């Protein structure tokens, strides 16, 4: 149980860095902070954030993987990561990009992903 919670915490931290690496530059650009940055600078800054993402993602996957003594199968890890990724993205997008609206179809898609988590933990037999 403890390994599962640590894995999930590390995945949450990882996905915060991932979301900023992938989408943070859009906010910096729209706010004027990075409006004139060359694309190569944006890429390098994003890569730096992605490196931090990997510093949490890799240990989370290694620690959480059943064959390494963790509680999750490979598929469970991936489904959990996707739900965490979408949750973190939604929170950050609603906070930073206040012009973006969460629509009913976004919520329906999220519910489907939560269903995927349930299905991935059901016995396969």
Buried (B, 14 or more C-beta within 10 A) or exposed (E): EEBBEBBBEBBBBBBBBBBBBBBBBBBBBEEEEBEEBEEEEBEEBBEEBBEBBEEBBEBBBBBBBEEEEBBBBEEBBBBBBBBBBBBBBBEBBEEBEEEEEEEEEBEEEBEEBBEBEEEBEEEEE
